[in-house]
Amino acid sequence: MNKKLIIALSCVAVLAVAFGIWMLVDREAYIAVFRPNWSRDFVSIAVLPIRR
């Protein structure tokens, strides 16, 4: 495998783990990111222009 690819994948893995730990530690951040209202708004913004 390519050395740059391995470095990029390891960086992504480290970021994903750090994000996961942060979400476990900080409940308010977790709620803010995975709030149902936010995702519903995002879906409506993404879907409504396509429907018209």
N, C-alpha and C positions, 0 to 999 in steps of 0.2 A: 504493500500500500504506500501511497504517497505520504511523505513526511508532513507536508503542509496540511493535508487532509486530516491526518491523525491529530495534529495540533488544534485545528479548527473544531473537530469533534470533541476533544477533551475540554476545550473552552466552553462549548455549548453545554456539555455535561456538568461542568462546575457551576455555570450560571443557573441551570435547571435545579440543581441540588440546593444552591444558595436561596433561590426563589422559594422552593418547597419548605426549607427550614424557616424562612421569614414568614411564610403564610401560616405555618404551625405556631410560631411564637407570637405573631401579632394578629390577634383575632379581629381587630377593627379594620386592619388592612385587608384581611381575608374577606370580610363582609363587604367592604367597599368594592373589591375587585369582582367578587362573585355574587353581587346583589342581583336578585331577579329583575328588579325594575330597570337596572342599567342594561342588562342583556336584552330585555324586551324592547327598550328604546332603540338599542343598536339594531335589532332585527327589523323593527318597523322602519327605521331610517334606511336600511339596506334594501328592504323588500318593496316598500311603497312606490319608489320611482320606477321599479321594474313592472309593477302591476298596471300602471297608467298607460 
